[in-house]
Amino acid sequence: MKEALRAAIEDRGYTTLTPVQQAVLKPEHTGCDLLVSAQTGSGKTLGFGIAISETILEDGEQFNGASAPLALVIAPTRELALQVKRELSWLYANAKAVVASCVGGMDMRDERRALARGAHIVVATPGRLRDHIMRGSIDLTSIRAVVLDEADEMLDLGFREDLEFILGEAPDERQTLLFSATVPKSIMSLAASYQKDAVRVVAKSENAQHADIEYRAMLVAEHDTENAVINTLRFHEAPNAIVFANTRAMVNRLTTRLSNRGFQVVALSGELSQSERTHALQAMRDGRARVCVATDVAARGIDLPNLDLVVHAELPSSHETLLHRSGRTGRAGRKGVSALVVTKRSRKKAERILGWAKLKAEWGNAPSAEAVKARDEDRMLADPDWDAQIEETERATIEKLQEKFSAEQIAAAYLRMYRMTRSAPEDLADVEARPERKEFGKSVWFSISVGRDAGAEPRRLLPMLCKAGGLSREDVGAIRVKFDQSYVQILEASAKKFLKNIGVDMTLEEGAVVTQLAEPPAFETSGGGRKGPAGPGKNRKPGGKPRQDKFERKGKSGSYEKRSGSGPKSGKPKPRYDTTDAGGSQADASPKRPKHDAGQDHKARKGGKPKGPLPPAGKPNSKKNKARALAAGGKAAPKRNKPKGPKRTKS
C-alpha cells in the first residue's frame, strides 16, 4: 500500500482492514483486473481506492499536476457517486489528488469547467459521463484504471448500453475492476467482454451474508400496514431509519402520515431535484430528521452513519433488492435491524425472497401498543439523567417542586410530559403466526350421505361432526365434498369415540348417514381438473357439471313451465315444414326439417307458404332448367325475383 494512503487511513482512525480490503490488497492481485463480490457496507469504496493506487500512482507517492484523468469510477446513482467522491478525496488527500464528479442533476457547465482545469480521478454516473464523452468535454486517452461500483445495480437500472459505450471509449490497456454485491450471468458476460484474465475475488464476509443485520418478518393485517410501520419506528427509536416503499405515491402517503404523527421525516424519490435530495440526506446526517421514506432507486448507495433500522413497508421485487435495501444498515461493524411488513397475502412472496437471499428471519407479529409502551418505560428508566448530579442552578426549582407537590404528582407529571414528546403507538389487530404444518397421523375415513346437491360445505360439516361426535377440530383432517356425498378424515385414536357418540343408526343432523370406509377413497382427477371419487356423480356427465333443469316460456304471458331434461318436451310444438317434389306435387308433411334444397323458395325455407311450384335443381330460368321441365311434361318455372336481404359489403 502507498504510504500516502496508509497515513490517510490511520489518520481516519482505521486500525484493521475489512475482508474485502484485505482480499484486493494481496500482492498477486496488484495491477490485475478484478471481479469482486462483496456485500454493501463492507468497505468496497476504500477497497477499490487502494486497489487502483499502484496503477494510477505507479512508482510515486504523489500526483503531478492535474490534466487528463487517470482513473474513472462509475456508480449507479448520484448519491453513491458523491459519496464515493468524498471517500476518495480524503483517501488521496496526501497524494495531492484532484477528484472531480460528473453526476446527473448537477450543472453540466460547472463539471465541464472542472474537467477543463484537470482531474486525476473522475467519479461519474453512466448517463452523464456518456454525455461528456460525446460532447468532447472529457479526455479518456490517459485512463489507466476503470472501476464499476455496484455493477449489478447499473445493469438492473438499464445502463448496460452506456457502460459498453464508456468501456469501448477507454484505452484497451487499463486495469478494470468490477465490484458487485451479486454476480449474475449478466455481470459475468460484462466481465468476459471488457476484462482481461480477471481474478475472481469473493470476500469472506459473503459466506455469512449480512451477519450484523437482524431480520424480522412481521405478520400484520392488510389494513394495519402503515400502523405497523409507526409501531416499528416507535419500538426501536433508531437514530436514523429508512422506510422503503415501491412507488412514489406510497412514499408521499407514508411521509404525510408520519409527519402528521410527529416524526421528523424526509422523503427521497425520483421526482425530487438533486438539491432537494441533498438537503434531505443532510437533514438525516445532522439530526434534523430521523426517518427517511424512500423508493429503491432513490436510496441506492446512500450511507448514513447511524442508520440502525430498515423497514420494508412494501416487499421488494427480488432478493437482490432486499439485500441492497437491508445493506443500508449493519455497516462497518454496527448492528442493524431489517424489518419486513408481511400480510397474509404476501407471506409466500416474503418466504421466497428470504429463501433466495439465503437469509433467516425471525417470524412474529409487529410491535403492539403495549410492547411500545413497555419499551418506552425501559428507555425512560435507563435515562442517564436519573444518576446525574444535581446542579446548583437547579436546586431552587427542585425544592419548590418538592414543597408544592407530592412525589406521586411529580412522577405523574414527568410521565405525561415524557409521553407527550412521543407519538402514541397504534393498536394492531391480532394476527396469528402460521404454525408449522404437521402430519395428521393415522386416520379413518368416513362417507356422509350429503354433498353439494344438499348444500354441504366443509365449514358446515366440521361443526356438525364435532358436535355430534364429541370431536375437536384437531381430530378432523381432510373434508372432501362431492356432488351427492362427502368424505371426512378422522384420527384413528378418536374414531371409536366418534362412532360411539353418533350411535348405532350412524346419523348426524338432518338425517345425514355416516358410513365407515374400509380404506381411503380413491380421488381421481375428472375432466374439469377437480379431484373427486372415481366415476361421475348423480345426474352428471363425466367430467362435466350437474345437469340443470330446463325451463321454457309458455305463451305471451311470460310464465315459464319446467320440463325434464330426459322426458318429452312440453309447450307448443314447432310447425311442420311443407315440401314439394321436383314435379310440383305436394309431399307428405314431415316433422323433421328437410335438408336445404338449392331450388327451394326463400319463404318456404323459413317455414312460410311457398309462392308456387319449386323449380328443379339448378339456376332459375336457365336453359338447362327449362329443358328439364319440358322433359317432365311441365312448364318452365316463371322468373322470380331474388329474395331481398341486407346488402353485403366487402370486408
N, C-alpha and C positions, 0 to 999 in steps of 0.2 A: 504494500500500500504506500502511496506517496505520502511523504512526511507532512506536506501542507494539508492533506485531507485528514491524516491521523491527528494532527493538532486541533483541527476544527471539531473533530468528533469528541476528543477529550474535553475541549472547552464547553461542549454542549452537555457534558455530564454522562455520556455513554461509557459504560465500563465493559460490557460484553456485547458481542455481535449476535444477531439472531441467526437461526439455522440457514435461512436463505442467503444472508450476507456471508456467512462462512462458506457456503457452497460455491458462490460465484468467485470467491477470493482464492480458491485453490490454484496453486501455481500452474497446473496443467491446463487451466481454463483461460489463462491470460491471452488476450487478443483473439480468442475463438468466438465463433458465432454460437449463441446460447439460446435454447428453448427452455425457459424456466417456468415451472408451475408452482405457484405459491399462493396461499390464501391472502385476501385483503387484510391489511393491518399487520403484516408480517415483516415490515421493513423493506419492501421491494424498492422504494424510491432511493433509499440510501444504498441498497444493494447494487442497482444498475449504475448509480452515480459513481460508486467505487470501481465497478467492473470496467467502465469505459475510460477511466482515468489514465491507464497505461497507454491506451491507444491515442487519446487526444493530446496528452501532455508529452508523450514519448519519453525522452530522457530528462526533460526539465522538471522543475518544481513549480514554475510559474509560466503563465502565458505571455507571449509578446503582445504587441498592440492588436486590438481587435480589427478584423476586416471581414472576410467571408466566413460564415460559421463552420466550425469543425465537427459539431455534433447536433443531431436532431433528436428530440424526444417528442413522441406523438401520443396524445392522450385522448380519450373519447369525449370528455366534457370540459366545459370552461372551468368549472370549479376544480376539477382534478388537475388540469393544466396549470392553473395559477398556484395550486398547492405544490405541485412539482417544482415550479419556478422558485418558490420560496425556499424549499428544501435544498435545491441545488445552489442557490445563491449563498447560503451560509456554509454549505459543504465546500464550495470552491472559492470562498472569500479570500483565504490566504494565498490561493493560486492566482489572484488578480483576474478572475474570470468575469466577463460581461455576459449576463444571461438575459435574453430577450424573449418576448412571447408574441405569438400570433394566434389570437383567440377570437372566435366568432362573438359578435356582440360588442366588441371594443372598436374604437375609432381606428379605421384602417390607415388613415393618414399618419397618425402617431406611430403606428407599427412600421410603416414604410420609412419614416424618418429614423427610427431606432435601428432598422436594418441597414440603412444607408450609412449610419455612423459606425457600424460594425458590431459584431457579437461573436463570442466564442461558442456559446450554446444557445440554441433556439428551442423553446418548448411551444408546441402548437397543437391545435385541433385539426383533424384531417381536412375539413372543408375549407377553412380559412387558409391553411398552408397551401393547398392546391391553387386557390385564388392568387396568392402571392407569386407562386411559380409561374402561372400562366400570364401574369402581368409583368413578369421580369423583375420584380422588386426583391427577390432573394436569389443569391448565387449559391448553387449546391456543388460546384466543382471541387471545393476543398473539403467536403464532408468525409470524415473518417469513421464515424460511428452513427448508427441509427438505432433508436430504442422504440419499440412499440409497447406501451404500457396498457394493461387491461385490453389485450388484443382481442380476446373473445367478445368483450363488450362492443368494441368497434365494429366487429363483423355483425353482431346482433343488431346494431343500430344502423346498418346499411352502408358502412363506409368502405366496403371491400374495393370498389372501383377507385375511390380516392386513394386508398393505400397502395394499390397496384400502380397507379399513376405516379405517386410520390417515389416509391421504391424504384420504379423504372427510370426516373429522372436522376436519382442519386448515382454516384460513381459505382462501378462494379466492385472495385477494390475497397471494401469497407468492412467494418465489424457490425453485424446485425444481431440485436438482442430482442427476443420476443418474451414478454412477461405476461402470464395469463393465469387466472385462478383455476380455470378448467382448460383441458386440451382436447377439444372435439376434433372430428375429421377435418373441419374447415380450417382449423389452426394448423394441423399437420400439413394440409395442402399448401397453405401460405408459406409455411416454413420450408417445404421442399422446393418451392418455386423461387424464393428470394433469399435463402440462406445457403451457405456452403459448408457441408460436413458439420452441421450444427450438433452441439453437445446437448443431450437431454439432461436437465437438472431438475430433480424433484426435491423440494425442501422437506426436511424430516418432519416438520410440523404438520405436513399434509396428511401423515399417517393418522394423526389424532385431530381430525378437522374440527376447527372451532372449539378447541378444548377449554378455552377460557369463557365460553358462552354457554349459558344455561337455557335450554329450550323448553318452553312451556306451551302446551296446546290447551286452550281454554274453551270448553264447551259452553255455548250460550244459546238462548232462544233467538229466533230470527229477528224479533223486534228489539232485542237488547244489545245489538252490536255496538252502537255508539255509547250506550251506558256502560258496557264492559270496558271500552277504551278509557272512559272517565275514571272508573274504579281502579283500573290497572295503573294509570298515571298517579292517582292518589295513593295507592298502596305502596308504590316504590319511591315516590318523591325523588326521582333521579335528578341530579344537577342539570343534565341535558338528556332529552329523549326525542326520538323520531317516531312519528306515526306515519306508516305507509298506506297509501290508497292507490287504486289503479287508474283513476280518472281525475281530470281537473275539477269536474263537478263535485266529486266526493271530497277532494281536498278543500274546496271552498266551503262545502257543507260542514265538514269537521272543524275547520278553522273558526267558522262563525259560532258553532256550538261550544267549542272550548273557550273561546273568548268571552262568550256570554256567561260561562260558568266561572270566570275569574282566573283562567290560566293565562300565563304570559306566553303567547303563541305567535309564531310567524309561519308563513306558507312558502313553499317552493314548488313552482310548476312551470311548464314551458311557456305559459303566456306572460310571465314576468320578464321585464327587461334585465339586462346584466347588472345595472345599477341597483335595482330592487333586490335581486338575488344576493348581491354582495352585501348590501345592508342587512338583509335577513340573517345571513351567516354570521356577520359581525355582531349582531344582537345576541346570537346564541353564544358566541365566544366571550363576550364581555359581561354576560349575566343578565342583560336586559330582557331576554326571553329564555325560557327553559324547555319549550316544546316546539318542535318543527314538524309540520304536516307536509308531506311531500309525495310526489309521484316518483316512480323508479328512475326515469330519465333525469329528472331534476336533481336527484340525490346521488348520482353516480360519482364516486370518488371523493365525496366531501369528508373531511376529517375534523371532528370536534373533540377537543381534549378530554372532556368529562362526560362523554356520551356513554351512559351506563344502561340504557333501556331502548329497545326497538320493539314497537308494537305494529303488528300486521293487521290493520283494521280490515283489510281485504286480502285474501290469499294471493300470493304471487302466481304468475302463469307457469313457472318452471322451477326446478330445483336450483338451477344456476342463479336465477333471480333471488331465490330465498337466501342463498349463500352470500350474494353481493349485498342484499339488504342487511342481513344479520352481521356481516363483516364490518359495518359501521361502528359496532361496539366490540368489546373484548380485544382492544388493540394495545400493542406494546406492553403486554403483561397485565393489563387491567381486566377485571372480571366484568361480565355483562350479561344481560338477560334479553332473550328474544322471545316475545310472547305472540302467539298466533291466536286470533279470534276465529273460532270454528263453530259454525252452526251445524245442525243435524244434516242439512242438505249438502254441506261442503266437507263432511268428515272424511269421506273416502278420498277426495282430492287431497286433503291435508296428509292423509296416511301415505298416499302415493308419492307426494313431493318429498316428504321426510325420508321415505324409503329410498328414493332415487338419490337423495343427497347423503345417504348413509348416516343419518342423524337419528338420535333417540331423544324423544321429547317426553316430558312428564305430563301426563294427561290428567285433567281435572276441571274444575269449574273456575270461572273468573272470580276475582276477589269480591266477596259480598260486602254489603254496607257494614255489617258487624265486624268483618275482618279488617276493613279500612279503619274503623274507629279504634279497634284494639291496637292496630299498628301506630295510629296517631298517639295513643296513650303511651305506648312504649317509647316513641321518639320524644314525647314531652317529658317523661320522667328521666330520660337519658340526657337531657339537655345539660351541657356543662355549666350553665348559669346557676344551677342549684348548688354547686360546690364553689362558686366563685366568691371571692372575698368581698364583703360589703364596703363600698367606697364611702368616704366621709360625706361627700355631697349627696349621697342617697339616704343617709341615716335619718335625717329630719323627716323626710317624707314617709319613711318606713314606720317611724314611731307614731306619726299621725294616723296611718292606716291601722296600726295595732290598737290605738286608743279608741278609734271610732267604730271599727268593725271587728267581728269575731274571726277566728282562724277559718271557720267554715265559710263565712261570707267572702273572705279574701280568696280562698281556694276556688269557690264557685265563680267569682268574678274573673279570676285568671283563666279558668277553664273555658268560660264563654268567650272571652277575648281571644284565646288561642284558636278556638274553633271558627270564629268569625273571619280569621285571616285565611281560611282554607275552604275550598268548595266542598259542600256536603256530598257524600257518596250517594250512589243510586241504588235503589232496591232492584235486585235482579230476580227473574223467575227461576224456579228450581229446575235444573236440567241434570238428569242422572247420567253419569258416565256409563257408556255401554259396557256391560260385563263381557268377559271373555266367553266365547261360545264353548259349551262343554258337550260331550257325548251324552245322549239321552239315556243310554243304558239298555238292558234287556227289556223288551216290551211285548205286549199282546195287542193284536188288532181286533177291532170290533166294527161291524157294519150297523148302520142305523137306517131305518126304512123311510127316511125323508131326504129329499135333495133340493136342488134349485127349483123344481116344479112346485114345491111346497113352501118356498121362501126360506129355506135353510141357509145359514151363513155361519162361518166359524165363530163370529162374535156372539151369535145367539146360542150355538151349540155348547160352547165352553161353559158358560154359567149353568146351563141346563145339566150338563154332565157332572159338574162339581156339586150342584145342589142335590141331585137325585142319587149320585154315587158316593157322596161324602168325600170328594177328592179336593185337592188343592190344585192351583194352576201348574205347579211343578210336576204333578203326577200325569199331566196330559201332554203328549207330544204333538205329532203332526195331526192336522184335521184336513181331510180332503173331501170336498163337497162336489158331487156329480149331479147329473140331471135328476135321477129318481132315487138316489140313495147317497149316503155319506159314509166315510171311513174315519176312524179315530184310533190313535195310538196311545196306550196307557201302560205305565210302568208295570212290569211283571209283579213287583212287590205290592202294588196297590190293586191289582186286578181282582184278587179274591174279595177284598173289601168292597170293590165296586159291584161285583156280582151279587154279593150278599145284600147290599143296600137297595139295589133295583128290584130285588125279589124274584120269585120263580117265574112270573109272567114276562120278565125281561122287557119291561116297557118304561119309557120316560114320559115326559109331559105330552099331552095331546095324542097319546096312543102310539108314539114312535117306538117301534120294536127294535130291540138290540139283539144282535147275533154275534157270538164269539167265533172268530175265524181260526182255522187250524194253522194257517200260515199267512204271512203278509200278502195283501192283494198285489197283483201284477199291474203296475201302472205303465201303460204304453202310450206313445205319442200318437194322437189322432191327426187327421188331416189338417186341423186348424192349428196344430202346434202345441196345444194344451195337453197335459198329461192326465190320464184317467184310466180306469179299468178297461181291459180289452173288450172290443165289441161295441156296437152302437147302443145308445140308451133308448128308452121307450119313445116311440113316435119320432125318432131321429134318423136322418140319413147318415150313412157312415161318413165321418169327417165333416159333417155339416151342422147347422143349427137346428133346434127343435122345430118341428113343423107347426106353423101357426094356423089358427082357424081363419077362414076366409069369409068376407062379407061382401054382398053385392047390393047395389042400390035397387030399390023396388019402387017403380012408378016415379012420378014427379014430386011426390010429397017430401022426398028427402030421407025417408026412413030406410033402414038397412035390415036385411034379413040374413041370419047366419046360415052358412051352408057348410057341410062337412067336406073335408079335403078328399075323402075317398068315396062318398056317396054321389048320387046323381045331382047335377047342378039344378038349383031352384031358380025361380024367376022366369021372366018372359023368354020363350025360346027364340032363337035367331031365325030370320026368314030363310025359306028355301031359295035356291037360286035356279031360275029358268034357263034352260039351254036349248039351243036349236041346232039340228044337224045341218050338214052341208047342203042338203037338198031343200032345206027350208021347212021341214016338218018339225012339229013340236015334240021334244023328247020328254020322258018322264022326269018329274021333279026329283031331285036328289038332295038329301040333307047335307051332303059334303060340297064344299066349294070346288068347282072344277078347275083344272089347270088352265092357265091363261091361254086363250086361242088368239093367234095374231089377227084373225078376222072378226073377233067379237066386238060388238058395239061398245062404245065408251061407257054409256049409261048402264048397259047390261052388265059390264064388269063390276059396276058399283052396286049391283043388286036391283037396279031400276027396270022399268019396262022397255024392251027393245023397240026401236023405231020400225023395224021391218026385217025381212029375211036377211040373215048374215051372208056375206059373200064367202066363197071358198077361200082357202089359204092363199095368200099372195097379195100383191098390191091391189087396192080397189080400182076397178075400171081399166085394168091393164088388159092388153091383148090376150095374154095367157088366161086371165080370169074370164074374159068373155068366151073364149074357146071352151073352157071347162063347163061353163054354164049352158052353152048351146048343146054340147055333147050330152049333158044330163037331161036335155029336153026342157030346159027352163030358159029364163031370160037373164040377161046380164044384170047385175045389181046396179041400181041407179047411183049416180055420182053423189057422194055425201061429203059434207064439209069436214075438215079436220077439227076435232074437238078443241074447244078453246081452253087455254090454261095459262099459267104465268109465263111471261116472256123469259127466255133463258139468255143469259149473257155469258160471254166467255170470261172465265176467271183468269 
